[in-house]
């Protein structure tokens, strides 16, 4: 044999040896073996997604994917079959090969956990290893929606309430379902009122669709025994998911408690006076509920001049006498209350008109007339007496 023939023989032998290590893949479904069911966790049960579709689970829920494959005619008596699992087009699991007799089934199972609101795409492939040549017998695809629900955009409105005020303030609260599925039977409940009187204790929101927004309101009263400042109110938002499982989230809101407001009404009796004439100034002090406040000091100003202070009586009236020894003009009379630990400050005003003093000449006119009459009478009498005396002398 020639050297050239030996070389050719060596090349053929090497090629045969290398071919024994090469895996031949026939990536086309032949359906000599095929899946008969793909049972996937779906809520509290499972669904067969052999022909596609979407199952639904809550995040972190145990996911089971059970495949059943049937060997119809692979191999002479049976065949080595195995399954590949893909998650979002990434091969994650390849099962061990199992010899499956013709006319029998093979089962495989994949376990998974997923977190976050999303949809996960799965693919399963059934392969036959025929003496190193791998044939794709069947492939199926399906999806699993991973549900996550949570409260987003928790938004209590800004609220200030006056301590001791009998009328309630309205506190509005809104929230959004930030998840990717329905929140069922949602409600907001008061857990800790922070010393405030809040009603009702719970409000139903009903069902909230994915990304849906719901609003509600509470009535808030601050008892007069409560201190002023920020008060923290604790809430719970409750809802159920598509499986009927309950969920609870905690949130807080803040309320500013202020002193009870007051008001002052100023009355002048009279409101128009002559210069250097006296008048009465009455300041009525009421709280935010319209009730009079007794034993409180009220300071008075006429223009920019202080004229002293007076305490309120049981009717809330502080009375001050004043003599308008000022120039004729219009003056603002101011009554002010400096407040207390329970009551807020306030003030009220009224206009005082001071007119100049006018001379009354009526008396002078009457007196002058009388004098003229007396003088004329005296002159007349004197003339009469003189004429009479002259006549007697003749």
C-alpha positions in Angstrom: 0.0 0.0 0.0 1.3 3.4 -0.9 1.9 6.1 1.6 -0.8 8.2 0.0 -3.3 5.5 0.6 -2.2 5.3 4.3 -2.8 9.0 4.6 -6.2 8.8 3.2 -7.1 5.9 5.4 -5.8 7.8 8.5 -8.0 10.8 7.6 -11.1 8.5 7.2 -10.4 6.8 10.6 -9.9 10.2 12.4 -13.1 11.5 10.8 -15.0 8.5 12.0 -13.6 8.9 15.5 -14.5 12.6 15.6 -18.0 11.9 14.4 -18.6 9.7 17.4 -18.2 12.8 19.6 -20.4 15.1 17.6 -24.1 15.5 18.7 -26.3 15.7 15.7 -29.4 17.8 16.3 -32.6 17.6 14.2 -34.3 20.7 15.5 -37.7 20.2 13.9 -40.8 18.7 15.6 -41.3 15.2 14.4 -44.2 14.3 16.7 -43.1 10.7 17.1 -43.4 11.5 20.7 -45.4 14.4 22.1 -46.8 16.2 25.1 -50.2 15.1 26.3 -50.6 17.6 29.1 -48.8 20.5 30.8 -50.4 21.2 34.2 -49.4 24.6 35.6 -50.2 26.2 39.0 -53.1 28.6 38.4 -54.2 30.5 41.5 -55.2 27.9 44.1 -55.4 25.1 41.6 -53.8 24.2 38.3 -54.7 24.5 34.6 -53.6 22.4 31.5 -51.8 24.8 29.2 -51.0 22.2 26.6 -52.4 24.5 23.9 -51.0 27.7 25.4 -52.7 30.3 27.5 -51.9 32.2 30.7 -52.0 31.0 34.3 -52.0 33.4 37.3 -50.1 33.2 40.6 -49.3 35.7 43.3 -45.6 36.7 43.7 -43.5 34.3 45.7 -46.1 31.6 45.2 -44.9 28.0 44.6 -45.1 27.3 40.9 -45.3 23.7 39.7 -45.1 22.8 36.0 -45.9 19.1 35.4 -45.4 17.7 31.8 -46.6 14.4 30.5 -45.2 13.1 27.3 -46.3 10.0 25.2 -43.8 7.9 23.2 -45.8 7.0 20.1 -43.1 5.5 17.8 -39.7 6.6 18.8 -37.2 3.7 18.7 -37.6 0.1 17.9 -39.1 -0.8 21.3 -38.6 2.5 23.1 -36.4 5.6 23.2 -34.4 7.9 25.4 -36.5 11.0 25.9 -35.8 14.2 27.8 -37.3 17.7 28.3 -35.9 21.2 28.1 -37.5 24.0 30.1 -37.0 27.7 28.9 -38.0 30.8 30.9 -38.2 34.0 28.9 -36.2 32.2 26.1 -33.4 31.2 28.5 -32.8 27.5 28.9 -33.0 26.9 32.6 -33.4 23.1 33.0 -32.7 20.0 31.0 -33.9 16.8 32.5 -32.0 13.5 32.5 -32.7 11.1 29.7 -35.2 8.4 30.5 -35.9 5.2 28.4 -39.6 5.3 27.6 -41.3 2.2 26.0 -43.5 2.8 23.0 -47.1 3.4 24.0 -46.2 4.7 27.5 -45.9 8.1 29.2 -43.1 10.1 30.8 -43.7 12.7 33.4 -41.4 15.6 34.4 -41.8 18.5 36.8 -40.3 22.0 37.1 -40.5 24.1 40.2 -40.3 27.9 40.2 -40.8 31.1 42.2 -41.2 34.5 40.7 -41.4 38.0 42.3 -42.7 41.3 41.1 -45.6 42.2 38.9 -44.8 40.7 35.5 -45.7 38.1 32.9 -43.2 35.2 32.5 -43.1 33.2 29.2 -42.3 29.5 29.3 -41.4 27.0 26.6 -41.0 23.2 27.0 -39.3 21.0 24.4 -39.5 17.2 24.1 -36.3 15.6 22.7 -35.3 12.1 21.5 -31.7 11.0 21.8 -31.3 8.4 19.0 -27.7 7.2 19.4 -26.3 10.7 19.6 -28.7 12.3 17.1 -31.1 14.5 18.9 -34.6 15.0 17.5 -37.0 17.7 18.6 -40.3 15.8 18.9 -42.6 18.5 20.3 -42.6 22.0 21.8 -45.2 24.1 23.6 -45.4 27.6 24.9 -47.5 29.3 27.6 -47.3 32.2 30.1 -47.7 32.8 33.8 -48.9 36.2 35.1 -47.2 37.0 38.4 -49.5 39.2 40.4 -48.3 41.8 42.9 -50.6 44.2 44.7 -49.6 47.2 46.7 -50.8 50.7 47.7 -49.2 53.5 45.8 -49.6 57.3 45.9 -51.0 57.2 49.5 -52.2 60.8 49.8 -53.9 62.2 52.9 -54.9 65.8 52.4 -53.4 68.6 54.6 -55.6 69.2 57.6 -55.7 71.6 60.5 -58.4 71.4 63.2 -59.2 73.6 66.1 -59.2 71.9 69.5 -62.6 72.0 71.1 -64.5 73.0 67.9 -67.8 71.1 67.8 -68.2 71.0 64.0 -66.1 68.3 62.4 -63.5 68.9 59.7 -63.4 66.7 56.6 -60.2 64.7 55.9 -59.8 63.4 52.4 -57.6 60.5 51.5 -56.8 58.9 48.1 -54.7 56.0 47.0 -53.8 54.1 43.9 -53.6 50.3 43.2 -50.0 50.1 42.1 -50.3 46.4 41.2 -51.1 44.6 38.0 -54.4 43.0 39.1 -57.6 43.8 40.9 -57.7 44.7 44.6 -60.9 43.2 45.9 -63.0 44.4 48.9 -60.5 47.2 49.7 -61.0 49.3 52.8 -59.2 51.9 55.0 -59.4 51.6 58.8 -58.2 53.7 61.7 -55.7 51.9 63.9 -54.6 54.8 66.1 -56.4 58.1 66.0 -53.6 60.0 67.9 -56.2 61.3 70.4 -58.5 62.7 67.7 -62.1 61.8 67.3 -62.3 60.3 63.8 -65.4 58.8 62.2 -66.2 56.4 60.7 -63.6 53.9 62.0 -63.5 52.3 58.6 -64.4 53.1 55.0 -65.0 50.7 52.2 -63.4 51.4 48.9 -64.8 48.4 47.0 -62.8 46.8 44.2 -59.9 48.8 42.7 -58.7 47.9 39.2 -55.0 47.8 38.4 -53.6 51.4 38.5 -57.1 52.6 39.6 -57.5 55.4 42.1 -60.0 55.6 44.9 -60.8 58.4 47.4 -62.7 58.6 50.7 -63.0 60.9 53.6 -63.2 60.9 57.4 -64.7 63.4 59.9 -62.2 64.7 62.4 -62.8 66.5 65.8 -60.1 67.5 68.2 -61.2 67.4 71.9 -60.5 70.6 73.9 -58.3 68.5 76.2 -55.9 67.7 73.4 -52.6 69.5 73.2 -51.7 71.5 70.1 -49.2 70.4 67.5 -48.8 67.5 65.0 -50.8 64.4 65.6 -50.0 61.1 63.8 -52.8 58.9 62.7 -52.2 55.3 61.8 -54.2 53.5 59.1 -54.5 50.0 57.7 -55.4 49.4 54.0 -57.0 45.9 53.7 -57.8 44.0 50.5 -57.9 40.5 49.0 -56.2 39.2 45.9 -57.6 37.0 43.1 -57.1 33.9 45.2 -59.1 35.4 48.1 -55.9 35.8 50.2 -56.0 38.9 52.6 -53.4 41.6 52.5 -52.9 44.4 55.0 -50.7 47.5 54.5 -49.9 50.2 57.1 -49.8 53.9 56.4 -49.9 57.2 58.4 -51.3 60.7 58.1 -50.7 63.9 60.0 -53.2 66.4 61.5 -52.2 69.8 62.9 -54.2 70.7 66.1 -54.5 74.4 66.7 -56.1 76.6 69.4 -59.8 77.2 69.2 -60.4 80.3 67.1 -62.1 83.5 68.5 -63.8 86.6 67.1 -64.4 90.1 68.4 -67.3 92.4 67.5 -66.9 96.1 68.5 -70.0 98.3 69.1 -69.8 102.1 69.8 -72.7 103.9 71.6 -73.0 106.3 70.0 -70.7 106.0 67.0 -70.8 109.8 66.1 -70.0 112.3 69.0 -68.9 115.9 69.4 -65.4 116.6 70.5 -65.0 116.1 74.3 -68.1 114.0 74.5 -68.3 110.6 76.2 -69.3 107.3 74.6 -69.3 103.5 75.5 -67.2 101.0 73.6 -68.4 97.3 73.9 -66.2 94.4 72.6 -67.9 91.0 72.4 -65.5 88.0 72.5 -66.8 84.7 71.1 -65.1 81.3 70.6 -65.1 79.3 67.4 -68.3 77.7 68.4 -70.1 81.0 68.9 -70.0 80.8 72.7 -69.0 83.8 74.8 -65.7 83.7 76.7 -65.6 85.2 80.2 -62.8 86.7 82.2 -60.5 87.5 79.3 -58.6 90.8 79.0 -59.5 93.0 76.0 -57.1 95.9 75.0 -58.6 99.0 73.4 -57.0 101.5 71.0 -58.5 104.7 69.5 -56.4 105.3 66.4 -52.9 104.5 67.7 -53.6 105.5 71.3 -54.2 103.0 74.0 -57.1 103.7 76.2 -56.7 100.7 78.6 -58.3 97.3 78.8 -61.3 95.6 80.3 -62.3 92.0 81.2 -65.1 90.2 79.5 -68.2 89.3 81.6 -70.2 86.1 81.4 -71.7 87.3 78.1 -68.3 87.8 76.6 -68.7 91.6 76.7 -65.8 93.9 77.7 -67.1 97.5 78.2 -65.0 100.6 78.1 -66.0 104.3 78.6 -64.2 106.9 76.5 -64.3 110.7 76.3 -63.5 111.9 72.8 -61.0 114.6 73.7 -59.4 114.4 70.3 -59.6 116.5 67.2 -62.6 116.2 65.0 -61.9 113.3 62.6 -62.7 109.6 61.9 -60.9 107.2 64.2 -60.5 103.4 64.1 -61.4 101.9 67.5 -59.6 98.5 67.9 -60.4 95.8 70.5 -57.8 93.0 70.6 -57.5 89.7 72.5 -54.0 88.3 73.0 -55.2 84.6 73.3 -54.6 82.0 75.9 -53.3 78.4 76.0 -56.7 77.2 74.7 -57.9 80.2 72.6 -56.4 81.9 69.6 -55.9 85.7 69.4 -58.3 87.9 67.5 -59.3 91.5 67.1 -62.2 93.7 65.8 -62.7 97.3 64.8 -65.3 100.0 64.4 -65.2 103.6 63.2 -65.7 106.5 65.5 -66.6 109.9 64.0 -65.7 112.9 66.2 -67.3 116.2 65.1 -66.3 119.8 66.1 -68.2 121.6 68.9 -70.9 124.0 67.5 -72.2 127.2 69.4 -75.9 127.3 70.1 -77.1 131.0 69.6 -80.7 130.5 70.4 -80.4 131.6 74.0 -78.5 134.6 73.0 -81.2 135.5 70.5 -84.0 135.1 73.0 -82.1 137.0 75.7 -81.3 139.9 73.3 -84.9 140.1 72.3 -86.0 140.4 75.9 -83.5 143.1 76.6 -84.7 145.0 73.5 -88.2 144.7 74.7 -87.3 145.9 78.2 -85.3 148.9 76.8 -88.0 149.8 74.4 -90.6 149.6 77.2 -88.5 151.7 79.5 -88.1 154.3 76.7 -91.8 154.3 76.0 -92.6 154.6 79.6 -90.2 157.5 80.1 -91.6 159.2 77.1 -95.1 158.8 78.3 -94.2 160.2 81.7 -92.4 163.1 80.2 -95.4 163.9 77.9 -97.8 163.7 80.8 -95.7 165.9 83.1 -95.4 168.6 80.4 -99.1 168.6 79.8 -99.8 169.1 83.6 -97.5 172.1 83.7 -99.4 173.8 81.0 
